Protein backbone atom coordinates (compact mmCIF):
# COMPACT_ATOMS: atom_id res chain seq x y z
CA UNK A 1 0.00 0.00 0.00
CA UNK A 2 1.48 3.40 -0.97
CA UNK A 3 1.50 6.55 1.14
CA UNK A 4 -1.51 8.02 -0.67
CA UNK A 5 -3.58 4.96 0.20
CA UNK A 6 -2.48 5.18 3.82
CA UNK A 7 -3.50 8.84 4.02
CA UNK A 8 -6.92 8.11 2.58
CA UNK A 9 -7.62 5.58 5.34
CA UNK A 10 -6.64 7.62 8.40
CA UNK A 11 -8.46 6.71 11.58
CA UNK A 12 -10.69 9.26 13.29
CA UNK A 13 -8.75 8.78 16.54
CA UNK A 14 -5.25 10.36 16.82
CA UNK A 15 -2.40 8.09 15.76
CA UNK A 16 0.90 7.73 17.56
CA UNK A 17 3.78 9.90 16.37
CA UNK A 18 1.62 12.20 14.24
CA UNK A 19 1.58 16.01 14.30
CA UNK A 20 -1.96 17.30 13.77
CA UNK A 21 -2.35 20.84 12.43
CA UNK A 22 -5.84 21.76 13.59
CA UNK A 23 -7.89 24.63 12.19
CA UNK A 24 -9.93 26.47 14.81
CA UNK A 25 -12.66 29.15 14.47
CA UNK A 26 -11.71 32.71 13.55
CA UNK A 27 -14.51 34.12 15.68
CA UNK A 28 -17.62 31.99 15.96
CA UNK A 29 -16.77 28.94 18.08
CA UNK A 30 -19.55 26.94 16.40
CA UNK A 31 -17.47 26.84 13.21
CA UNK A 32 -15.16 24.16 14.64
CA UNK A 33 -15.55 20.71 13.11
CA UNK A 34 -16.45 17.53 14.95
CA UNK A 35 -13.24 15.97 13.68
CA UNK A 36 -11.18 18.81 15.15
CA UNK A 37 -12.90 18.42 18.52
CA UNK A 38 -12.22 14.68 18.49
CA UNK A 39 -8.52 15.25 17.80
CA UNK A 40 -8.19 17.93 20.51
CA UNK A 41 -9.89 15.64 22.99
CA UNK A 42 -7.70 12.61 22.33
CA UNK A 43 -4.18 13.73 21.38
CA UNK A 44 -1.38 13.37 23.93
CA UNK A 45 -0.74 17.13 23.97
CA UNK A 46 -2.07 20.37 22.48
CA UNK A 47 0.50 23.04 21.57
CA UNK A 48 -1.29 26.37 21.33
CA UNK A 49 -0.44 29.96 20.54
CA UNK A 50 -2.16 31.21 23.71
CA UNK A 51 -3.48 28.74 26.28
CA UNK A 52 -6.13 31.24 27.39
CA UNK A 53 -7.65 31.36 23.90
CA UNK A 54 -7.58 27.59 23.43
CA UNK A 55 -9.23 27.09 26.84
CA UNK A 56 -12.27 28.97 25.53
CA UNK A 57 -12.79 26.18 23.00
CA UNK A 58 -12.00 23.49 25.54
CA UNK A 59 -14.47 24.89 28.07
CA UNK A 60 -17.29 25.38 25.54
CA UNK A 61 -17.05 21.77 24.33
CA UNK A 62 -16.15 20.19 27.69
CA UNK A 63 -12.71 19.03 26.59
CA UNK A 64 -9.98 18.31 29.12
CA UNK A 65 -6.44 17.81 27.86
CA UNK A 66 -2.84 18.90 28.39
CA UNK A 67 -1.91 22.30 26.94
CA UNK A 68 1.49 23.83 26.29
CA UNK A 69 2.28 27.30 24.98
CA UNK A 70 3.78 27.42 21.47
CA UNK A 71 4.13 30.85 19.86
CA UNK A 72 6.58 33.14 18.06
CA UNK A 73 8.30 33.99 21.36
CA UNK A 74 9.10 30.42 22.44
CA UNK A 75 8.83 28.26 19.31
CA UNK A 76 12.63 27.90 18.91
CA UNK A 77 12.87 26.52 22.46
CA UNK A 78 9.72 24.38 22.31
CA UNK A 79 10.19 22.78 18.87
CA UNK A 80 12.92 20.25 19.84
CA UNK A 81 10.74 18.98 22.71
CA UNK A 82 7.74 18.57 20.42
CA UNK A 83 9.85 16.67 17.87
CA UNK A 84 11.24 14.46 20.65
CA UNK A 85 7.74 13.66 21.93
CA UNK A 86 6.54 12.81 18.43
CA UNK A 87 9.47 10.44 17.95
CA UNK A 88 8.54 8.79 21.24
CA UNK A 89 5.11 8.02 19.79
CA UNK A 90 3.00 10.80 21.23
CA UNK A 91 0.32 12.50 19.15
CA UNK A 92 0.41 16.29 19.23
CA UNK A 93 -2.03 18.92 17.94
CA UNK A 94 -0.91 22.41 16.94
CA UNK A 95 -3.51 25.18 17.14
CA UNK A 96 -3.31 28.96 16.73
CA UNK A 97 -5.49 31.55 18.43
CA UNK A 98 -7.75 31.57 15.39
CA UNK A 99 -7.80 29.95 11.96
CA UNK A 100 -5.25 27.67 10.36
CA UNK A 101 -1.86 27.21 12.04
CA UNK A 102 0.98 27.92 9.64
CA UNK A 103 -0.70 31.01 8.17
CA UNK A 104 1.29 33.93 9.64
CA UNK A 105 2.35 32.00 12.76
CA UNK A 106 5.07 29.54 13.91
CA UNK A 107 3.08 26.54 12.68
CA UNK A 108 4.82 27.06 9.32
CA UNK A 109 8.27 26.55 10.84
CA UNK A 110 7.46 23.49 12.92
CA UNK A 111 5.73 21.81 9.96
CA UNK A 112 8.94 22.19 7.93
CA UNK A 113 11.11 20.84 10.75
CA UNK A 114 8.81 17.91 11.51
CA UNK A 115 8.68 16.91 7.84
CA UNK A 116 12.49 17.04 7.64
CA UNK A 117 12.59 14.57 10.56
CA UNK A 118 10.44 12.10 8.64
CA UNK A 119 7.43 12.61 10.90
CA UNK A 120 3.96 12.58 9.35
CA UNK A 121 1.65 15.61 9.48
CA UNK A 122 -2.12 15.56 9.16
CA UNK A 123 -4.11 18.76 8.69
CA UNK A 124 -7.58 18.97 10.20
CA UNK A 125 -9.15 21.66 7.97
CA UNK A 126 -10.81 24.69 9.49
CA UNK A 127 -11.63 28.35 9.04
CA UNK A 128 -9.17 30.78 7.45
CA UNK A 129 -9.75 34.55 7.44
CA UNK A 130 -8.02 35.00 4.07
CA UNK A 131 -10.27 32.53 2.24
CA UNK A 132 -13.40 33.63 4.11
CA UNK A 133 -12.80 37.25 3.11
CA UNK A 134 -11.89 36.35 -0.48
CA UNK A 135 -15.01 34.33 -1.27
CA UNK A 136 -17.30 36.95 0.29
CA UNK A 137 -15.62 39.89 -1.47
CA UNK A 138 -17.11 39.32 -4.91
CA UNK A 139 -13.65 39.87 -6.41
CA UNK A 140 -11.98 37.29 -8.69
CA UNK A 141 -11.13 34.27 -6.55
CA UNK A 142 -9.91 31.55 -8.93
CA UNK A 143 -6.36 32.92 -8.74
CA UNK A 144 -5.00 35.08 -5.94
CA UNK A 145 -1.91 36.12 -3.95
CA UNK A 146 -1.74 36.02 -0.15
CA UNK A 147 0.71 38.52 1.35
CA UNK A 148 -0.20 38.24 5.04
CA UNK A 149 1.14 41.16 7.10
CA UNK A 150 3.34 43.48 5.05
CA UNK A 151 6.91 44.13 6.29
CA UNK A 152 7.42 47.21 8.47
CA UNK A 153 10.82 48.19 7.07
CA UNK A 154 10.21 50.92 4.48
CA UNK A 155 12.36 49.53 1.65
CA UNK A 156 10.88 46.01 1.99
CA UNK A 157 7.36 47.36 2.36
CA UNK A 158 7.55 49.55 -0.74
CA UNK A 159 8.95 46.65 -2.76
CA UNK A 160 5.91 44.52 -1.86
CA UNK A 161 3.51 47.41 -2.48
CA UNK A 162 5.01 47.90 -5.94
CA UNK A 163 4.58 44.19 -6.69
CA UNK A 164 0.98 44.34 -5.50
CA UNK A 165 0.30 47.38 -7.67
CA UNK A 166 1.38 45.52 -10.82
CA UNK A 167 -0.19 42.15 -9.99
CA UNK A 168 -3.18 41.14 -12.11
CA UNK A 169 -4.34 38.65 -9.46
CA UNK A 170 -6.47 39.44 -6.43
CA UNK A 171 -4.31 40.18 -3.38
CA UNK A 172 -5.17 39.34 0.24
CA UNK A 173 -3.49 41.26 3.08
CA UNK A 174 -3.76 41.12 6.87
CA UNK A 175 -3.46 44.33 8.87
CA UNK A 176 -3.96 45.54 12.44
CA UNK A 177 -6.71 48.11 13.15
CA UNK A 178 -4.23 50.78 14.27
CA UNK A 179 -2.27 50.56 10.99
CA UNK A 180 -5.19 50.21 8.57
CA UNK A 181 -5.40 53.91 7.65
CA UNK A 182 -1.67 54.03 6.84
CA UNK A 183 -1.90 50.95 4.61
CA UNK A 184 -4.94 52.32 2.77
CA UNK A 185 -3.03 55.53 2.01
CA UNK A 186 -0.09 53.48 0.72
CA UNK A 187 -2.36 51.35 -1.47
CA UNK A 188 -3.93 54.53 -2.82
CA UNK A 189 -0.50 55.93 -3.63
CA UNK A 190 0.79 52.77 -5.32
CA UNK A 191 -2.40 51.39 -6.91
CA UNK A 192 -4.52 54.47 -7.50
CA UNK A 193 -7.58 55.54 -5.55
CA UNK A 194 -10.09 53.88 -7.85
CA UNK A 195 -8.72 50.34 -7.45
CA UNK A 196 -11.49 48.03 -6.19
CA UNK A 197 -11.05 46.84 -2.61
CA UNK A 198 -12.96 45.14 0.21
CA UNK A 199 -12.18 45.41 3.92
CA UNK A 200 -13.46 42.49 6.01
CA UNK A 201 -13.53 43.19 9.74
CA UNK A 202 -14.40 40.82 12.59
CA UNK A 203 -15.22 37.92 10.28
CA UNK A 204 -17.78 35.40 11.65
CA UNK A 205 -18.30 37.54 14.77
CA UNK A 206 -21.37 39.47 15.92
CA UNK A 207 -20.24 42.78 14.41
CA UNK A 208 -18.84 41.40 11.14
CA UNK A 209 -18.38 44.20 8.63
CA UNK A 210 -17.65 44.34 4.90
CA UNK A 211 -16.63 47.73 3.52
CA UNK A 212 -15.84 48.01 -0.14
CA UNK A 213 -15.91 49.92 -3.37
CA UNK A 214 -12.69 51.67 -4.26
CA UNK A 215 -9.71 52.70 -2.11
CA UNK A 216 -10.69 56.39 -1.95
CA UNK A 217 -14.19 55.54 -0.70
CA UNK A 218 -12.84 53.15 1.93
CA UNK A 219 -10.35 55.76 3.16
CA UNK A 220 -13.24 58.22 3.53
CA UNK A 221 -15.39 55.63 5.34
CA UNK A 222 -12.75 54.98 8.02
CA UNK A 223 -11.57 58.61 8.30
CA UNK A 224 -13.27 59.41 11.62
CA UNK A 225 -14.05 55.91 12.89
CA UNK A 226 -12.57 54.04 15.83
CA UNK A 227 -11.29 50.89 14.12
CA UNK A 228 -11.16 47.70 16.20
CA UNK A 229 -11.01 43.97 15.50
CA UNK A 230 -9.24 41.71 13.03
CA UNK A 231 -8.79 43.13 9.52
CA UNK A 232 -8.50 41.28 6.20
CA UNK A 233 -8.07 43.26 2.98
CA UNK A 234 -8.98 41.94 -0.47
CA UNK A 235 -7.66 44.02 -3.37
CA UNK A 236 -8.61 43.54 -7.01
CA UNK A 237 -5.75 42.91 -9.42
CA UNK A 238 -4.44 45.35 -12.01
CA UNK A 239 -6.48 45.86 -15.15
CA UNK A 240 -3.87 45.58 -17.92
CA UNK A 241 -5.68 48.20 -19.99
CA UNK A 242 -4.87 50.72 -17.30
CA UNK A 243 -1.26 49.68 -16.74
CA UNK A 244 0.11 52.75 -18.52
CA UNK A 245 -1.80 54.99 -16.11
CA UNK A 246 -0.36 53.06 -13.17
CA UNK A 247 3.17 53.47 -14.55
CA UNK A 248 2.61 57.21 -14.72
CA UNK A 249 1.51 57.23 -11.06
CA UNK A 250 4.66 55.36 -10.05
CA UNK A 251 6.94 57.65 -12.07
CA UNK A 252 5.19 60.69 -10.63
CA UNK A 253 5.80 59.35 -7.12
CA UNK A 254 9.47 58.77 -7.96
CA UNK A 255 9.70 62.31 -9.32
CA UNK A 256 8.22 63.80 -6.15
CA UNK A 257 10.52 61.68 -3.97
CA UNK A 258 13.62 62.82 -5.87
CA UNK A 259 12.60 66.46 -5.68
CA UNK A 260 11.83 66.16 -1.97
CA UNK A 261 15.31 64.68 -1.55
CA UNK A 262 16.81 67.85 -3.03
CA UNK A 263 17.09 67.27 -6.79
CA UNK A 264 15.90 69.95 -9.17
CA UNK A 265 12.96 69.24 -11.47
CA UNK A 266 15.35 69.19 -14.41
CA UNK A 267 17.80 66.75 -12.80
CA UNK A 268 15.07 64.45 -11.50
CA UNK A 269 13.30 64.43 -14.87
CA UNK A 270 16.51 63.70 -16.73
CA UNK A 271 17.27 60.74 -14.43
CA UNK A 272 13.73 59.26 -14.68
CA UNK A 273 13.58 59.79 -18.43
CA UNK A 274 16.73 57.73 -18.86
CA UNK A 275 15.60 55.08 -16.35
CA UNK A 276 12.18 54.61 -17.96
CA UNK A 277 13.27 55.21 -21.57
CA UNK A 278 11.02 58.24 -21.96
CA UNK A 279 11.48 61.76 -23.24
CA UNK A 280 12.30 64.36 -20.62
CA UNK A 281 9.24 66.33 -21.72
CA UNK A 282 7.01 63.33 -20.83
CA UNK A 283 8.30 63.46 -17.27
CA UNK A 284 7.66 67.21 -17.10
CA UNK A 285 4.08 66.63 -18.19
CA UNK A 286 3.41 64.56 -15.07
CA UNK A 287 3.68 67.66 -12.89
N, C-alpha and C positions, 0 to 999 in steps of 0.2 A: 504493500500500500504506500503510495507516495505522500508527500507532505500535504498537498492540496486535499487529498482524500481525508487525511487525519484532521485537518482544520474544519472540514465540512461536517465532521461527526463529533465536535466538542461536546462534552457533557455540560449540563446546566450547573452542576456543582463545581466549585473551584478545583483545579487540578494542582498537584504538587509541583513546585518549581516553576510556576508560571507568573509573569507580571501582567496584571490586568489594568489596562488604562480605561478608567470608567468615566463616562460623560455624566455630569450632574446638571440640574436645572440652572438656567441663567437668571431666574427670578421666581417663577411659579414652581413651588416644590412638587406640584402634582404632575409636572412634566417628566419626572424620573420614571425609568422603565422598571418593570417587574424583574427583568433579568439583572439590571444594575443593583436593585435592592437585594436580590438573592446572593450576588457576588459579595456585596459589602457585609452581608450578614455572616458569610461563611468563610471568607479568606482568613489567613493566619494573622494578617496585619493590614491596616489601612494607613497609607502615607498621604497626608493631606496638607494643602497649602496653609490652612489656618484651622486648627482643631475646633475653634469656636464655631466657625461656619459649618463644618462637617457635622458637628453635634446637633445642629438644627435639623438636618436630614435624619440623623440617627434617632433623635427624640420623637420627631413626627411619625416615623414608621416603626417605632419600638425596636430599634436595632441596638444591640450591645456588642461591641467589639473593641479590640485594641487599636488605639490611634497613636500615630507619631507625626510630628511636624516635619514637613518637607517643602521648603520654599527657596526662593532665590538667595536668601541669606545663609542657609545652612546646607544647601544641596551638595556642595563639594564634600562636606564632612559626612553627610548621611548616605551618600550613594554607595560607598564601599560596603557599608553594613547591610544595605538592602540587597546588593549583589551577593554577599556572603550568605544571607538568609535564603535567597532564592536557590543558591547552589546546594544548600542543606535540605532543600525540598519544601520550603515554606511557600505558600501562595500569598502574594502581596497585591493590593489594589492601590493605584495612584489616583487621587482625585484633586482637582483644583477647587478654588472657592466657587467657581461657576463655569459651566460649559465644559469643553473638551480639554483635558490636560495635553500639553504639548503645543497648544496655540498660545504663544506669548507667555509661556511659563516654563519652569525647569523640567517639565515632563518631556520636552524635546530632547534635552541632554541625556537624561537617564535612559530613554528609549534607545538612543544610539549606543550608549555604553553597554546596556544589557544585551542588545543584539550582537555586539562585538564579542561578548562572552559566550555566545552560543545558547543563550537563554531565550525561550519562546515568549512572545508578547501577544496578548489577545486584547483587542479593543472592544469595549462594550459601548456601542454608539449612544450618543445623547445630544442635547441641545448645543448649538454653537451660535453665538451672537452674529458672527459674520454672515453665515448662511441665512439665518433668520431675517436679518436686515435686507440682504440681497433679494430674496424671493418676494419680500413684501414691498420692495421699492418700485417695482414696475419698470426698472431699467434692465437692459440686456443682461441675462444671467447664464447663458450657455458657455460663455468664456469670460473669465474675470481674473484680476490680480489682487491678492491680499497683501497689504503692506504692514498690517499691525500698527503699533505705535511708531511714529516717525522719529528718527534720531534727533537729539537736542542740539548737537554740535552744528553750528551754522553751515559750514561747508558741506557736511554730509546731508544735512536736511535739504539744502537747496538742490543738491544733486538728485535726490529722490523726487523732490517737487518738480524738477525739470523733466524727469522720466515720466512722472504721472501726467504732466501736461501734454506730452506727445503720444501717450499710450491710447490706442484705439479701443482697448478693452475696458470694461467697467472696473473701477478700483474701489477696494474696501479698506477703510482706515479706522483704527481705534484712537480715541482721544479722551482726555480727562475733561470734566466740565470747566475747570478753571483755565484751560488752554484752548478751548474751542474757538473763541473769538479770534485769537491770534492765528490759528490754523485756517479759519475761513478767509481772513484777510490775505494770507499767503496763497491760498488756492485761487482767490480772485486775481491776485497779481500775476500768477503763473499761468492760469488756465483761462482767464477772462471771466467777467462777472455774469455772463449769460450761460455759462456751462451748467447743465442740469445736475442737480444734486438732491440727495435725501438724507436727512439727519434722523436716525432712530435713537430714541432715548428711553431708558428704562424698559427694555423689551421684556415682554411676558408679565410685567408687573402691573399693579393697579393703575398707575398713572402713565402707562405706555403712550409715547408720543411720536408721531411721524411728521416731520416738517420738511417740505420740499417744494421745489420749483427750480429757480436758478440761484447761483451763489449770492448775487446781490440781494435778492429777496430774503434769503435765509439770514444774511448778515443783519438786515433791517429787523427781521423778526426777533432776533436774540439781542438786539442793541441794548435794551433797558431791562432785560429779564435776569432773574437770579437762576443761573443754570445749575442743576444738580443731577446726580444719577449717572449711570453708565451711558457712554456715547459711542455709536457706530455710524460712520459716514459712508455713504455709497455715492460714488461720483461717476457720471456717464463718461465714456471714452471720447476721444477726439474725433470729430467729424472731419475726415480727410479733405473735404471740400473747403474747409475753413482753416486748413493748416497754414496757409500763407499769412492769414490774419494773426494767427498765434505767433508765428515767427517774428512778425513786426512788433508784437507786444514784448517778446523776449528781448529783441534788439533795442527797443525803446528803454526797457529796464536797464540793460547793460549801459546804454548811453547815459542815463541818469546817474547810475552808480559811478561811472568814470568821471563825470563832471562833479559829482559830490565829493569825489576823492581828490579833486584839484585840477583835473585836466580841462583844457579849454574845449569849447564846442568843436573847434576845427580839429584839434589833436584827437579828440575822442572819436569824431566822425571818420577821420582818416584811418584810425586803427580798426574800427568796426567795419568799415567798407572793405578793407583788405581781408579781414578775418572771414567775412560773410560773402566775399566776392560780389560786392555791390558797388554802385557808383556812390561817390561821396555825397552827391546831391540827394540820393535816395535816403541817406541817413538824416540829412538836414530836414527832409520833409516829414520825418517822424515827430519833430518838435511841434 
